[in-house]
Amino acid sequence: ILDNKTPTTLMNLPFKHIFYIDYKCKYYADGGLKKSIRLCKTIKADLVEEGKVIYLSSFDLASIMYHSNLENLKKGRTNALAIVLETKRFFDYLYHNPNYRNSLYTPDMTRKIFDSYQKETSLTTMSIALDKLVTEIRKDLGYLYDETIGSYPLVI
């Protein structure tokens, strides 16, 4: 695949990547993995619309969520909020655990997901956006005061 930003080619196996995502989503996450990936793409689009630069591609976002807790994503079948909470939890986990974050490969094993500093800063930006989203959801669910939000967290 040709990278237009830098005139180089990238090793990419899109059909292998799609196969692994589909397989894990269908057999291990009960459809929750793709919902989480869609959430990430939507948040990225919102951030870009706000003028922020996000260096994580759709391929990267799918690769990130591929490594998330599939049992938590599976709960999204009966509780849609579980998808949001697991996505937020995993982004926060990656932010706070750089050694683990930097060890993650794409599902097709062609490269590391976080192969540049810009991707790490983009992870932080998206993690903050997910934190804000969960805070707004908590307020919508009746956590009226900021003190209550911290005292009674939503859990998966």
N, C-alpha and C positions, 0 to 999 in steps of 0.2 A: 504494500500500500504506500502511496506517495504522500509524504507530509508536505503540504503546501507552504507552511511557515518556514521550514528549512528544507531546501531541495534535496531531501534524502528519502530513501525508502525505509519502511518499517516492517519488521517481521510481524505478521498478523495472521492468525488462523480464525477468521470470523465464524466459520461453520462449526468448528470445534468449540469455540467460546459459547456460541448459541446453544449447542447441544448440552454442554455442561450446565449452563444456566437453566435451560428447560428441564433437564433431568432433576436437578436439585430442587427446583421450584415445585415440580409435579409430585415427586416421590418423597421429599423430605420436609417441604414447607407448606404443602397444601395450598399453593397459589400465592402465599404471602411474599415470597422473594420478589416476584415481578411487581407486586403492588408497592413494595418498598423501593424498588428501583425507579418506578414511575414517580413516587413521592420525591425522591432525590432529584430527578430530572426537572420536576415542577419547581422545586425550591431553587435549583440552579437557574432556571429561566426567570424566576422572579428576581433573583439577585442581579442577574445580567440586566434586566429591565430597570433596576434601580441604579445602574451604572457601575456595579462592581464587576471585577474581572475574575472569572472562575476558570482555572486551568485544568480542571478535571473534566474529561470527555465523558460521553455516555458510556463508552466502553469501560472507563475507569470507575464510574459510579456503579455499574453492574458488577465489576470485579470486586469492589469494596464490599458491597452487600452480599456477595457470594460467600464471604467469610464470616458473616454475622451468625447470631444464634438462631438456628432454624426452628428450634422448638418454640421460641418466642414469636417468630413470624408465623408459625402454624396456628397460633392462637388468634391470628387475624381473621380466620375463617368465621369465628363467632363474635369477635370483638375487634372492630376495625381500629380502635385506639391502640391495640397491641402493635400494629404495624408502625405507627408513629413513634411509640415509646421505644421499640427495639431499634429503630433507625437512629433515634436520638442517642440511645444508650451506646450503640456501637460507635457512632461518630465521636462521642465523648471519650469512650474507651481508647480509640485510636489516637486521639489528641493527647491523652495522658500516658500512653504507653508507646513511645517512639520506637523502641526496639522491636516490639511486635509489629507495629505499623510498617516499619521499613523492611520487614521480612516477608511481607505478603506479595505473592505473585498473582498475575492474571489467571483465570481458570484454565486457559490454554498453555500456561507455563512459558510464554514467550518472553516475558519481561516482568520486572517488579512494578507494582502499581505506583508507588511513590518514588519515582526516579528523578524528581527535581524538587527544589525548594519551593517553587511556585505551587506545586500540587499540595505540599504540606500547609502552606498559608491558605490555600483554597479550602482545605479540609477544615481549618479553624473557622473560616468565614461561614461555611455551611453548618458547622457544629453550632455556632452562635445563632444562626437563623433557625435551626431546629429547636434550640433551647427557647427562643422567643415564641415559636409556634406552639410548643407544649405549654408555655405559660399562658398564652391566649386561650388555648383549649381548656385549661384549668379554670380560667376566669369564666368562660362560657358554661362550664359545668357547675358553677356556683361557688367557686373559691373566690369570694369577693375581695378579700383583703390580701395584700402582698405577704403579710405575716403568715396567713393560713397556707399559702402556696408552699412555703418552705417547710411548714410543720407537718402537713399532710400530703406527702408526695403521691402522685399516681404511680402505681406499680403494675408490672405485667403479670 
